[in-house]
Amino acid sequence: MLEAGILPGDVVLVERGREAHNGDIVIACVDGAWTMKYFFKDAEGVRLEAANRNYATIRPNHKLAVEGVVSSVIRKLR
């Protein structure tokens, strides 16, 4: 999530139970695989987009569980 400003070694704070809205960064389990992506809901359903344009958009085939919404990023001094 470099393009979102989340760097290796950063810690993200996640709010569980918060409803995801378009543009939120979420932690989700998609068809059995965990990911952190931008959340969007449209006429076709939910899609998850990476901050890095080299990665494809994800649309769940069977199951999607949004486990939390990223609320903060903590960067440790290096």
Steps between C-alpha positions, in 0.01 A plus 500: 500500500793730430292731282253534791784610728517171691864391501673175603532493879203731557227395741136549401220547750184325389146564623305176510125520457513832315309505171727547199426791265629568150867594511572350844801273538380168640639173627298227331491128444410437136426143399729379780793741441579803717568841347515873572338703223281799418129412532239601242138394458335552161215365288692173444570444871817549703841551346833533675772707339871504577685827547755365249354514148711194404253282693158404366169596655352221712134401485408215735399176329339336801559665835604841632545589866605858574659457841589863565563849368844658528470810717864599558855424395786510748846545357793399714806720486769316315 
